[in-house]
Amino acid sequence: MLPFKLVYSEDYYLPIGAHVFPAEKYRRIHQQLVDSGVAEPADFVTPQPASDRDVLLVHTPQYVLKLKTGTLTAREELEMEIPYSPELVRAFWLAAGGSMLAADHALNDGVAINIGGGFHHAFPDHGEGFCMIHDVAIAIRRMQKDEKIQRAMTIDCDVHQGNGTAVIFGAGPRVPGDPLPSRPGLSPFRPAKVHRAHAADVFTISLHQENNYPAWKPPSSIDVDLPDEIGDDDYLAWLDNAISSGLRQFDPELICYVAGADPYCEDQLGGLSLSIEGLKKRDELVFRVAKARAIPVMVTFAGGYARIIEDTVTIHSNTVIAAKEVFASK
């Protein structure tokens, strides 16, 4: 039995038809974890949907009303890049409930993983990039509202910058500081900047491919803009630097780790060159830092669009294996 909980529901499936987003991945991850013996049925907990009041902690009343009544404009639906339906609204409300439940379990157990969620492109007043509402932000605000935490840190390792996260937790104008420390031998590219101003209660880190979606990248507390085709070693070095820099500036009571599978070298919507093993080492790095500092960590899975869906399922399943290896050891 795992020393932590996995949050999952059969209703995580997104009813979006034929789409580059593999809506069936959630069911297949669950099945692979059970079939391989990594997890037992008792390791899974089933979430309830977020309430409208929970969603309104992050999103505007006007936007929530449009979603609940099916009155998005054609442009708003096009920007979301997934076909609107009442069933889709229910699936996203459920994913947000899953992230809230995972955050709650993480605070008790040290780590918890939501098999869904990670919809980091949603803004307070609209959706973007396959994301209708921002489940991670809702989970953070709910934990703060319940006075379970005051400060949280997001570590976003999706191949695409977490633009919705940056805007939701932004603190207005930022003053760039010193670049993150570099390592000899790394491919030269525009250095990531440490932004000295950030929201007092949430510190945001995004490690992403620079030449990729979204075109406009609002500033996170730390953005690491990676060049095309960067591989395992360089990626892990920049991630280590970013986390170390963030934790020197900020003392979170909860880490929300967005563990995207799309930095994978065979991803259809990515341009980085990480291997499956490199992505597992990425997860291990985040988990080791969190464990060493006794910071609870809540995980969501976010994007993954590998040409072979089994690769995406394996990458996400490996995140659970990495957590098991790190948190089960003394």
KALINZI-V828082 format. One record per helix or strand of 3 or more residues. SS is the DSSP state (~ for helix, > for strand). FROM is the first residue (numbers start at 0). LEN is the number of residues. If there is no record, write none. Layout:
BEGIN
SS,FROM,LEN / SS,FROM,LEN
END
This chain:
BEGIN
>,4,3 / ~,9,3 / ~,24,11 / ~,40,3 / ~,51,4 / ~,60,9 / ~,73,7 / ~,85,24 / >,110,4 / ~,134,11 / >,151,5 / ~,162,6 / >,175,4 / >,192,3 / >,201,8 / >,221,5 / ~,231,18 / >,253,5 / ~,275,17 / >,295,5 / ~,308,20
END
